[in-house]
Amino acid sequence: SISFDDTYVGSNAVNPLQFTDGASSSDYVMYLYWQGEYTQKETEGRWFPELQVFDWEGNFVSGFKMDRCVVAIEYDELHSQLFGLTDDENVVVYDMSKYLPK
């Protein structure tokens, strides 16, 4: 994602505009963000968030559309891995080394 120019479903949206769980490292702060056109595209009746990454100055670094309904995250800075807990209680691991600037 490049901007915050999202479209909103309306006040009765299933997932209102929100940042939910977050994780951090010495360089980044990461949040799960629910809303926008990408969230509205359902897969098997489930909505997926976007991981938004900021530096400690508050500058937007990058955004990643999640491929699963991740509801909680933790980041392992040593191995550049993002751990996510899905809504059906599975743990997923994402290798972030190729996505985040060093």
Beta strands, then each sheet from edge to edge (+ up, - down):
strand 1: 18-24
strand 2: 28-34
strand 3: 50-55
strand 4: 60-65
strand 5: 70-76
strand 6: 81-86
strand 7: 91-95
sheet 1: 1+ 2- 3+ 4-
sheet 2: 5+ 6- 7+
end
